[in-house]
Amino acid sequence: MQCLYQWEVTGAPPERILEGFWESRGAVDAAVRLFAEALVYGVVTRAGEIDAMISDQTEHWRMERLGLVEKSILRLGAYELAFADDNPAAVVIDEAVELAKRFSGPEAGPFVNGVLDGIRQRIGRYGSVSEP
């Protein structure tokens, strides 16, 4: 989430952001690093599709009006729901809500939950967004 936030703020290439992120963390388990990098690259690569899914669920909130922390969390959660099948949807949503509470505030939790649950409801078995 922090790398996605930095990407949104700076527009720097994800490679450079990840390099700095890992340098500041010291030794990290290789599996954790691979998983995190796959998420970052996945979100960056599919940002347009992900933003469209989020926009469909935020009727009165344009993407430009969302807080950058919330936007980063929603992008991460939406990517995992739609394009990665590593974790159950309930786990993805719960983790996103916890990130929102920790990095944004308690009011962000229900918002993130609602948006991601709406996306979850529209996701088909193979990760494609189903028609309403």
HELIX and SHEET records of a PDB file:
HELIX    1   1 GLN A    2  THR A   10  1                                   9    
HELIX    2   2 PRO A   14  ARG A   25  1                                  12    
HELIX    3   3 ALA A   30  THR A   45  1                                  16    
HELIX    4   4 ALA A   47  GLN A   57  1                                  11    
HELIX    5   5 MET A   63  ARG A   65  5                                   3    
HELIX    6   6 LEU A   68  PHE A   83  1                                  16    
HELIX    7   7 ALA A   89  PHE A  103  1                                  15    
HELIX    8   8 ALA A  108  ARG A  122  1                                  15    
END                                                                             
